[in-house]
Amino acid sequence: MHALRRVAQTLLLGLLVLFGAHVEAATEKGPDFNFSSDPVTGSAQHAVYDVVHQYERALNAGDVTTILDLFAPESVADWNNKRTYATREEREAGYAALFKIAKFSTIFAYDTIDVTGDVAVVRTHHHKGAAVIEEGKSVTDYNREVFILKRINGEWKIYLYTFNTDPIQGEG
């Protein structure tokens, strides 16, 4: 119950960041995202982007170890139609099973990278028409992701990762 309370508090903080925090005007064009022109905000956004981009590369490589190392020790991964992965062992089993049936060539489109203090919220989606190979068949990949990251001992770590597969992506 204590772990669920921490997750709920982190999610609430993430939503506050997402909907309530002021972010400087974005002017520097990055990979599918305009980073803030404010040097402090932009630097934080780049650091958070780097972690999510490492996740993307590890996902495409089927690299379970790298993915696990990007998560904070007390983090959570919530996937569609799966139980919550609340331990490293559960995440390891989930990703290992996923990579046995699926091969990814994902390129995240970044909708937001909001950073307030030691918490960041990143929303991404997959480009329309992106596909994953599941059991030898190409399947359209409609994921929209939310990453909440925390800075722990000066290092950004994924604290909550969740996604849904609604086919309306990057809109609204």
N, C-alpha and C positions, 0 to 999 in steps of 0.2 A: 504494500500500500504506500509506503514511504517513497519507493521508486516511482510509482505512478504520480504521486503528488509533485515530485521534482520534475517529471516530464510535463505535467500540466502547467506548472509554473514557468518552465522554459518556453513552452508553446505560447502561453499568454504573453510573456515578455517578447517573444518573436513577433507576435501579432501586433503588439504595441509599437515595436520598431517598424514593422511593415506599414502600419496605417497611421502612426502618430509622429514619427520622427521626421524632422526636416533634414533633407539631404541637399547639399549645394547643387547648383545647376550643373548638369552633366554636359561636358563639352569635348572631352578626349574620347575619340572613337576607338573602341577596342573590338575584340572578336564578338560581334553581334551585341555590343553593349557600349553605351557612352559612360565612361568613367568620369567622376567628378573632377572639376578643374581645381578644387581646393586641394592643396598638396597633402594634407593630413587625411582627409576623407578618401581621396583618390588612392593614396598609398595603402590604406586599410582595405579598400575595395580590391585592389590588385592582389594583396596577400590572400584574401578570402577566395578570389577567383582562382588563384593558383592551386588551392586545395581542391576545389570542385573540379578543376581541369585535370588534376592528377587522378581523381576518382574516375572521370570520364575515360582517360587513357587506360587505367587499370581495368575498368569494365570492358573496354574493347579488347584488351589483352587476355581477359579471363584470369586476372591476377588476384586471387583471393587474399594473399598475404598483404599486398600493398593496400588493398581496400580496407582490410581490417586495421591496419596501422594508421589510416586516416581518421578513424573513429576514436572519440574519447572513451576512456574506460567505462564510464557509466552512461553510455549512449543507447539510443533506441533506433531501430529501423522498422518502419511500418510499410509493408507492401500490400498491394491489392490481393485480396483473397488468401492471405497468409496470416499466421499468428505473428504477434509482435516479437521481433528478435531483440531481446534486452540484454544478452550477454555476448561476449566475444565468441563463445562456442556456438551459440545459436546463429549468430551472423555468419560464422564460418560454414556451418552446415547448410544454411540457406543459399549462400553464394556458390558453394561447391555444387549443390544440387542444380542450381540455375545454370551454371556453366557446363554441366553435363548435357543439357538439352538445348542451350541457346548460345549463339555467337553474335556479338554485337559489333556494329560499326556506327556507333552513336556520335553525333555532334550536337552538344547542347546549344540551344539558343537561350541567351540570358535575358530574362524579363526584368529582374531587379537584383541588385546587390546592395542591401542596406546594412550599414554598420553603425552601431551605437555602443560605445565602450568596448566591452569584451564579448559582445553578442552580435552575430551577423545573421541575416536572413537572405537566402538566395533562392529565387524562383527561376526555374528553367523549363523549357519544353523541347521536344524533338521536332525538327523541321518536318513539315508535311511530306508524307511519302517516305519517311525514314523506315527502314525495315530491319528486322532481326531474323536471323535464321534459327528457327525452332524445329528440332528433330528433322533437319534437312529441308525444311520448307521456309520460303520467305514469307514473313508475317509483318503487316504494317504495324509500326511501333508508335503509339499515340501518347507516350508518357508525358506527364507534366509533373515536375518534381519540386519539392520544397526541401531545402537544406537549412538547418539551423546550426550554426557553428559557434563554439565558445573558444575564447583565447585562454589556454591553460598553460601556465608557466611560460608565457610569451609565444606560444605556438597555437595556431588555429587548428581545431579538431572538429569533426562532424559530431554533433550532439544529438541531432534528430534528422533522420532522412525518411521522407515519405513521398509517395507518388500516387497518381491516379491515371487512368487510361481513357479519359474522355476524349473523343476524336476532335473536339473543338479546342485547338491549341493556341496559346499565346494571344488570346482574345479576351476582351472584357475588362 
